Amino acid sequence: MIYTFTLSPALDYVMNVPFLSYDDINRASSEKLFYGGKGINVSSVLHELLVDSVSLGFIGGFTGKELVRLMAKDGLKSDFTEISGGNTRINVKLRFDGELDINAAGPSVSQEELNELFKKLDKIKSGDCVVLSGSVPSSLPDDIYGQILERLSDKNVRAAVDTTGKRLLDTLCRKPFLIKP
């Protein structure tokens, strides 16, 4: 099984606007809501290739429920940890003769909620693969990807890591199978 981690998933609210006028009301010509997050995007591509995967991470509130509903509608499996301190973030994407993206910061994750996610690592078996990808809530430790890999180190799990900077450096001593810096 492949497990994709999206610790800060989002609903992407995309609006097409014929033109953008400042200091005036702008009306969208069309709008669509998508699930988003790098790990979820990996799961979506795997699903298109007929490869099973499970998305893990954190969701909260009505936006988290909608994210899971949209994923399930497309046949994507998930086992998110529900948080109590806020809603899954909504990113606003305006498309006009240019593009304007506004990405929300997202909710905080408590230590108790992080521990719930860590318990789910017990389901991961030898020979499974994990993909650690995307942004991380600011309430989580900088070395969270390294901590996840450390907890899986005795399981013979192949890990792909898509991150940069210190977060990437914290994973290298755990010898991931693949990195995408």
C-alpha positions as CSV (number, residue, x, y, z in Angstrom):
1,M,0.0,0.0,0.0
2,I,1.1,3.6,-0.6
3,Y,0.3,6.1,2.1
4,T,0.4,9.8,1.1
5,F,0.8,12.4,3.9
6,T,-0.8,15.8,3.4
7,L,-0.5,17.5,6.8
8,S,-2.1,20.7,5.6
9,P,-4.8,19.8,3.0
10,A,-7.0,22.4,1.5
11,L,-10.1,23.0,-0.5
12,D,-9.1,25.0,-3.6
13,Y,-11.9,27.5,-4.6
14,V,-11.2,28.4,-8.2
15,M,-13.1,31.3,-9.8
16,N,-12.8,32.5,-13.3
17,V,-13.3,36.2,-13.6
18,P,-13.5,38.0,-17.0
19,F,-11.5,40.9,-15.7
20,L,-10.4,42.1,-12.3
21,S,-11.5,45.6,-11.2
22,Y,-10.1,47.1,-8.0
23,D,-12.4,49.0,-5.7
24,D,-15.5,47.4,-7.4
25,I,-17.5,44.2,-7.1
26,N,-16.1,41.5,-9.4
27,R,-18.4,38.6,-10.5
28,A,-17.1,35.2,-11.4
29,S,-18.1,33.7,-14.7
30,S,-17.6,30.2,-13.3
31,E,-16.4,28.6,-10.0
32,K,-15.3,25.1,-8.9
33,L,-14.2,23.5,-5.6
34,F,-11.4,21.0,-5.7
35,Y,-9.5,19.0,-3.0
36,G,-5.9,20.1,-2.7
37,G,-2.6,19.4,-1.2
38,K,0.5,17.8,-2.7
39,G,0.1,14.4,-1.1
40,I,-3.6,14.3,-2.1
41,N,-2.5,15.2,-5.6
42,V,-0.2,12.2,-5.6
43,S,-3.0,10.0,-4.5
44,S,-5.2,11.3,-7.3
45,V,-2.5,10.5,-9.9
46,L,-2.0,7.0,-8.4
47,H,-5.8,6.5,-8.6
48,E,-5.8,7.4,-12.3
49,L,-3.0,4.8,-12.7
50,L,-5.2,2.2,-10.9
51,V,-2.8,2.1,-7.9
52,D,-4.3,2.0,-4.4
53,S,-3.3,4.6,-1.9
54,V,-4.6,6.1,1.4
55,S,-4.2,9.8,2.2
56,L,-3.3,10.7,5.8
57,G,-3.1,14.1,7.5
58,F,-5.3,16.4,9.4
59,I,-8.8,17.8,8.6
60,G,-11.2,20.0,10.6
61,G,-14.7,21.3,10.5
62,F,-17.1,21.5,7.6
63,T,-14.4,22.1,5.1
64,G,-12.6,19.0,6.2
65,K,-15.8,17.0,5.8
66,E,-16.3,18.4,2.3
67,L,-12.7,17.6,1.3
68,V,-13.2,14.0,2.3
69,R,-16.6,13.9,0.5
70,L,-15.0,15.2,-2.7
71,M,-12.1,12.7,-2.5
72,A,-14.5,9.8,-1.9
73,K,-16.7,10.9,-4.8
74,D,-13.6,10.5,-7.0
75,G,-12.7,7.1,-5.5
76,L,-9.8,8.3,-3.3
77,K,-9.3,6.6,0.1
78,S,-8.4,8.6,3.2
79,D,-7.9,8.1,6.9
80,F,-7.4,11.7,8.1
81,T,-7.1,12.7,11.8
82,E,-9.8,15.1,12.7
83,I,-8.7,18.2,14.6
84,S,-10.9,20.2,16.9
85,G,-9.2,23.6,16.6
86,G,-10.4,25.0,13.3
87,N,-11.4,24.2,9.7
88,T,-9.4,22.7,6.9
89,R,-8.1,25.7,5.0
90,I,-9.6,27.2,1.9
91,N,-7.3,28.5,-0.8
92,V,-8.8,31.1,-3.2
93,K,-7.6,31.0,-6.8
94,L,-8.7,33.8,-9.2
95,R,-8.2,33.2,-12.9
96,F,-8.4,36.3,-15.2
97,D,-5.9,37.6,-17.7
98,G,-3.5,36.6,-15.0
99,E,-3.7,34.5,-11.9
100,L,-4.0,35.4,-8.2
101,D,-3.6,32.7,-5.5
102,I,-4.4,33.3,-1.9
103,N,-3.4,30.4,0.3
104,A,-4.7,30.2,3.9
105,A,-2.5,29.4,6.8
106,G,-4.7,26.6,8.1
107,P,-5.6,25.5,11.6
108,S,-3.4,24.5,14.5
109,V,-2.8,20.8,15.4
110,S,-2.5,19.9,19.0
111,Q,0.1,17.4,20.4
112,E,-2.8,15.0,21.2
113,E,-4.0,15.2,17.5
114,L,-0.4,14.6,16.3
115,N,-0.2,11.5,18.6
116,E,-3.4,10.2,16.9
117,L,-1.7,10.5,13.5
118,F,1.3,8.7,14.9
119,K,-0.9,5.8,16.0
120,K,-2.0,5.4,12.4
121,L,1.6,4.7,11.5
122,D,1.1,1.3,13.2
123,K,-1.0,0.2,10.2
124,I,1.9,0.7,7.8
125,K,3.6,-2.6,7.1
126,S,6.9,-3.7,5.7
127,G,7.0,-3.2,2.0
128,D,4.6,-0.3,2.0
129,C,5.5,3.1,0.6
130,V,5.0,6.5,2.1
131,V,5.0,9.9,0.4
132,L,5.6,13.0,2.6
133,S,4.7,16.0,0.7
134,G,3.4,19.6,1.0
135,S,3.2,22.3,3.5
136,V,3.1,21.7,7.3
137,P,0.9,23.5,9.8
138,S,3.0,26.0,11.8
139,S,2.0,24.3,15.1
140,L,3.9,21.1,14.1
141,P,7.6,20.7,14.8
142,D,9.9,21.6,11.9
143,D,11.3,18.0,11.8
144,I,7.8,16.4,11.6
145,Y,8.7,14.5,8.4
146,G,11.9,13.2,10.1
147,Q,9.9,12.1,13.1
148,I,7.5,10.2,10.9
149,L,10.3,8.4,9.1
150,E,12.0,7.7,12.4
151,R,8.8,6.0,13.7
152,L,8.7,3.9,10.5
153,S,12.5,3.1,10.5
154,D,12.1,-0.5,11.7
155,K,9.4,-1.4,9.1
156,N,11.3,-1.6,5.8
157,V,9.2,1.2,4.3
158,R,10.2,3.0,1.2
159,A,9.7,6.8,1.6
160,A,9.5,9.6,-1.0
161,V,10.0,13.1,0.4
162,D,8.9,16.3,-1.5
163,T,10.0,19.2,0.6
164,T,12.8,21.7,0.9
165,G,15.2,23.4,3.4
166,K,15.6,22.2,6.9
167,R,12.6,19.9,6.6
168,L,14.3,18.0,3.8
169,L,17.6,17.9,5.7
170,D,15.9,16.4,8.7
171,T,14.8,13.5,6.6
172,L,18.1,12.7,4.9
173,C,19.6,10.8,7.9
174,R,16.6,8.5,7.7
175,K,17.7,7.6,4.1
176,P,14.5,8.1,2.1
177,F,14.2,6.1,-1.1
178,L,13.5,9.2,-3.2
179,I,13.6,12.9,-2.6
180,K,12.2,15.8,-4.7
181,P,13.7,18.9,-3.4
